Amino acid sequence: MIVLVILVVLLAGAVAAFLYRLRNLRGGGTAAILRVLPNAAGIGWRHGIIRYGENNLVFYKLSSLRLGPDSRITRRGVEVRERRKPEGNEYDIMTEDIVILELADGEDVFEVAFDSGALTAFLSWVESRPSDRSQRRRPN
C-alpha cells in the first residue's frame, strides 16, 4: 500500500512538472534549433523555443522536464563568431533556408540555427544592446 502511495505521488509530481513546462513553452517565443559545442558534426541539435529578455536570451528544449531554461546567453557577453549553412546530415532536420550562427558567451559556445525572420530578430536584439561605456545615471 505504501509503495502504491509513493508511486502515485511520483506520478503526480511528474505530471505537474510536465504541465508547468508545457505552460512555459506555450507562453511564446521564437522557434530555434540549438546545440552546445564542442560536439561532433551534425550531433547534439535540440529543437526548442528562444525567449528574449532585456539582458538574457533563454532556450527551452522541447523535450526536457527541467523547470527552468536549458541554456542562457547574456546579451552583453554574446559574440557572433561564425555564420554558415547546414552541412551533411544537418539537412535531415534543417532546410537550406536556415542560417547557423556560432555564438560564444564567455566560455560557453553554442550553435543556433535560425530561419530568416528569427535571424533578423536575434541580430537586432544583439545589435541594440547598450554599449559597455554607457551607464545609467543614478538619481541622487
Secondary structure, DSSP 8 states (H G I E B T S, - for coil): -HHHHHHHHHHHHHHHHHHHHHHHHHT--EEEEEEEES--TT---EEEEEEE-SSEEEEEETT---SS-SEEEETTTEEEEEEE---GGGGGT--TT-EEEEEEETTEEEEEEE-HHHHHHHHHHHHTS--TT-------
